[in-house]
Amino acid sequence: MHFTAEQRLDDGVLERAFTLGEIPGIVWTPASACAPVPLILLGHPPLGLRKMYPRLVARARHSAAEGFATATIELPGSGDRPRWPAAEQARADLRRAMQAGEPVSDEIVDALILPLVEKAVPEWQATLDALLSLPEIGGPVGYSGGVISIGIRLAVVEPRIVAAGFFAGSFVPRAMFEEARQVTVPLHVLLQWDDEGNDRQAALELFDAFGSQEKTLHANMGGHTGVPQFAGDAAVQFFTRHLK
């Protein structure tokens, strides 16, 4: 892990940009960390770190106030990372279907999401290796938000993740429903009831499929970007219960 930039935010949180091979990322640590602190991995949609930065740093600051370190990485094919033709074609097919008001087919969803999961999960695991080698970060580890299929796969294959918070707002391949049955860590799932880009019934079916004994669904009225502040507070409280 090579740190490329560092700054103190006005609340004292330390923000460091890094690269891990070809993977760019950011790690935030609390101002008052006097011992190794728990870590939350911040997932996000594949829109690029620059575009997502305001939302990510807000989540990081909120978490730091509760004593958590947080980190995120640029997803494969996003931001300044090299594009891959298959993903670009899938995105174009998705845009075309949505603009035409047509249903998004399983084939489009599979082509869009499954290769991303296959590429992103090993990168998250390599990043986790590097983050846990830092003296100020000691675990345990949670995963929060982002493409829910990436979170599902990580929760299944990565034993260091002991709790996860998911946002039910992205397309989910049918194959991921079977993987969801293998998830056993405590879950906090947020659903925006009127999310214009989300299949509500599919989100409810996915929640039902999760194998976790402790799983909570928080449904709020409003669209994709209308998540109320108290919903974010509840997510932090969930991680406080399970990571501290």
Secondary structure, DSSP 8 states (H G I E B T S, - for coil): -EEEEEEE-TTS-EEEEEEETTEEEEEEE-TT--S-EEEEEEE--SS-HHHHHHHHHHHHHHHHTTT-EEEEE--TTSTTS---HHHHHHHHHHHHHHHTT----HHHHHHHHHHHHHHHHHHHHHHHHHHTTSTTEEEEEEEEES-HHHHHHHHHH-TTEEEEEEE--S---THHHHHHTT--S-EEEEEETT-TTS-HHHHHHHHHH---SSEEEEEESS-TT---HHHHHHHHHHHHHHH-
